[in-house]
Amino acid sequence: MRFHETPLHRVVLIELEPAQDERGSFARAFCEDEFACAGIAMRIKQVNLSHNACAGTLRGLHYQEAPYGESKVVQCVRGRVFDVVVDLRRDSPTYRRWHGVELAPQLRRMMFVPEGCAHGFLTLEDSTDLFYLMGNAFVPEAGRGVRWNDPAFQIEWPAKPLAMSARDASYPDFAP
């Protein structure tokens, strides 16, 4: 694995390095020791799979309030998404900034999202699946979010969402 810094503090793009032969390929997607060497201390407490039937589906931007903050590693295992992280950590040098990248199986990369950042994605193809390694279990009463089109962040999505939950559409304007 290769770990690449992004414009957001401690948000990391992880590039898989598959070994290939006549059978196909094999790549390590998580190694606690390699992650720790890259400055990512993460113990996996939950694994999630998100299936999205249609292109244009937006999920997010979600996070969990402290003390239930969750770090996560997100990988698109089928289809394509525009994956977005928003830095909501008040003490971060990149507070209120966002970063987005395309994730797809053929790109062989994942996004590490630290605690205190909101995460979401827009599907770019039908039948898109995302696989999540979670550093904390989901706690419904700690679940929070910020709106995908909140003017406080000015996220440049590649397309307007066609489907999202009522909750995701109704988050109020961000109050710093």
Secondary structure, DSSP 8 states (H G I E B T S, - for coil): -EEEE-SSTT-EEEE---EEETTEEE-----HHHHHHTT------EEEEEEE-STTBEEEEEEE-TTS---EEEEEEES-EEEEEEE--TTSTTTT-EEEEEE-GGG-EEEEE-TTEEEEEEESSSSEEEEEEESS---GGGEEE--TT-TTT----SS--SB--HHHHT------
